[in-house]
């Protein structure tokens, strides 16, 4: 017993790693280890011999197992210390600088628009970007011969041969959202519908995909005066200019009657646009009183309710407010451009707090 004890305790102490320690364990107390074989010999002993040899073998086995466990823990601690020495870090050292992301101007301006109209009591409505011909054109009183329904202006979806249904389109405006909303909720209502729209056009101020929001207010006794006030309050808050002057010019849109294009007073000073002052005018949106046929298509009684609608390009007003010269750059995925024109995530829109009325 003493010889086995000395042999294996020395082996445990001499083990340089866990692999060597495992070899010692198997040789001593493994299934075919020396101590295990000795314990099997107990069956051949007399009762008197068992009383002496049994406790001694159990004590030896326990001592060897305890020594192995202690050595294994010591080897683990040594390995951890070695790793800590090799991989140490100074937690007091400043971290490596990382470039922070920025909010895209379209996202920022969309939130600003929503914030302004939220103070005016408008909610946000959304709809699908792939629309049926009926929602995108027919329900909005756009005649079949209207130029907007031509392929040079609208993206049409494919129909299988023999399928004679009118093809779906990538929506050309967010007006279909207004129809869907009135169908579901009826009147009265006050909503804005921001989102992506698509038209076959591409130059410095037009892209095939862009963003716009449209507003709709339906109630009893609504007039052009309410429309004028709403747009003035929006422009005053959005551009953060107290002295705003708008000019309404008679126009024609199939979905409104009467219709008006809206200009804002401005000036150019050394290439810089100034809103609200000067002798120049710039068109910023289209508007008008909702056509009775549009109300009827949405299931609203035009003898009881009337209202106004307006639409404006989000990208366009972002260009005007923040001095961005080219619309195409919005969608070029140029990180240098975004770092220059992007917004911090903490720049929350707050200009709407100054709305009066």
Steps between C-alpha positions, in 0.01 A plus 500: 500500500776745595687426179189561286420818691850642456512397132176665395520809717841569349349444154223747577746762619720449195215531244572804285159526337152353513584234242783362719278523806232295324763229424586481871131473593439216256812313623393534864120498534384438145304189408825303458710710739715346772282617790186381322657154442598481866140568601382213282728267699294569812260226392774237542589608854372370829264718702782591736725608210216702344453695823860615474554535125158647403520826702865542403425468126202741524714753685773466235251543216346809663840654566614449140170643366530802729857560387394474133213748553730747678764469228240547226377821665859622536572431133180688405601798710848502350359489147262785579779712648713437195214603274434812704864596475494453123160662432485777757323824423507834673136564589583861580620563145258687273332281240581518131296774333217367284323703238139558597223444250266778393132531417422541129347841414187331361442320831564815699273721290225236506508508880494880495194502273321245720584704811354819351177340386463309825463837673233587246303187589598281204577129528725293270352251253692249287422276206659258250758617248365266231149619423213395281407711201175590673653642820783679322292654218127425473404577859686830470301610194801462268358432154633216282647749253685698768879528433578357845361167385747469216797265525746785457387633839391194701660165582255220418528147636508198270184301419509147363386450143123464491452689827296801392470665838652850527861459616607609846731801526771633724299776661563838343383691810377424851144607416383135490567492874233767542244290310580193707480697823162654418366160393596353835439789741260730318470868587592727669874442482832683505801304377836532331642213294880512461680237295688392189355561156622414151499680165699451181706819523866572575687830511643745755162550668329168417580135572309180413440441871445788740305589812194713553230558753140589432251649739125453518241677712133400463225646718191716488552862401864467394609770254799631306559740788574202725737366236684831476539526877623142531767542235615834639533353849690203368746712300547739791587213736699285258721776359510671841412835345233719657433718196374245244307603191337250266350563159220280366480466121202339329591164350344167412528162669248224427447424869435856623262775395584784528874430481794723578875487477669670793808721478706629791667841509878474489821660379845394389796664670839397357359163404334447838123459518315706761142406576246767591672805354579651163314545174524146359252217528562125502242228448502252788175301484163433341167516681126546469156398619438126467293421191152360579570202275801410717286515813237284334762242394613476863144459627466849653182703453610810307172678581585478868878524507766692315866561553839586362811309396857598428825331404866588529832325426693415816828492310420836344432683826809336650701653217343841562546498876850355521657632178543167322557577129436166325213260565688205347759511780229391747514150354868460401597327829804727527616491863691827457176672396310346790766603753473854370119529481399232752354573841594378844259245645450741791386786274130462569261728307377776730416791270131411516476635854448850361172428318225742597127456499 
